[in-house]
């Protein structure tokens, strides 16, 4: 990958990070973004960085073994990203947020841990699909990485209980779109609780999955 391409990706991380922050999808210094590079390494947002005010030049660049090559030290949640990438060679970018409605769903006592949100809309099925819940772990616990690794082969999106979603996409734009789709569908799901909503039927979901296969 040329320096020019890496710099373009740094700019894209900062632009999309600010967009997510400005719309209230992430708060304070929470949330992190990474992009896989052609050499097997990654760009990753730094620890304690606010996604609304990223300096592209200070974004962490890691080699394929996770060693810091330049920029600030990476997010302490980098192990979540590694766990997803290890199982998903087809994924080029990951977004992890503590987005309010998705976190709210992750705290509900009665959700199906194999499928946290029902298929309410076609775009949710196309961009997120079946969403598993990863049991709660204290921040930084390496067992959380192992739990994510166990699901990431089959799922491009997982929801960490009482924490937030980890979303992989073929590129950064796709990962951001899927994150937004999840957050809006979580909001819809919460709005509809108690209303006995009519979701898509298994046949409608199967038709979407056949026509629009996810990565
Ligand atoms: Zn987190």
Boltz pocket constraint, residues with backbone or C-beta under 6 A from the ligand:
constraints:
  - pocket:
      binder: B
      contacts: [[A, 31], [A, 77], [A, 96], [A, 97], [A, 98], [A, 163], [A, 164]]
      max_distance: 6.0
